[in-house]
Amino acid sequence: MSDVKSKIREVLAARGGFPGGIEALGDQSDLYAAGLSSFASVQIMLALEEAFDLEFPDSLLNRKTFQSVDAIAGAVQGILDGAPAAE
């Protein structure tokens, strides 16, 4: 999963617009508390879909999915593994 998290961090660095940079945030840090806007979360979702060649199901299009690097990684890995989407 570390490769997944590395790619997610690359996308967050490019699209997240975090004032202190993504490097200062841990994998469980609240990205919204760190400055992630709703607009940026949509940009991140689109960039992640392109980076991982996947599509987020509607059931994962929520704040909880994009709350932290760990949450994003879990969602991405679940989609890649073909796991059913969380409700």
C-alpha positions, 0 to 999 in steps of 0.5 A: 500500500505504500506505493498507493500512498506515495502516488496519493501524496503526489496528487495531494501535493499537486492539487490539494493547495495545502498551506504547509504542504502535504509533507507536514501531514501524517497519513491520518491527519484531517485533510479538511482541517489542514485546508482542503476545500470542497473544490480541491477535493473534486480536483483530487478525486479526478486526478486520482481517477486518472492516476490509478485508472479507476472510477470512484463509485457514487457511494464513495463520493463523500467527505469521509473518503477524502478525510485523510491519506489513509482514508483515500488509500483505503478507498483506492485500494478497495476499488483496485481490489474490486471490493464492494463500495462502502455505503 
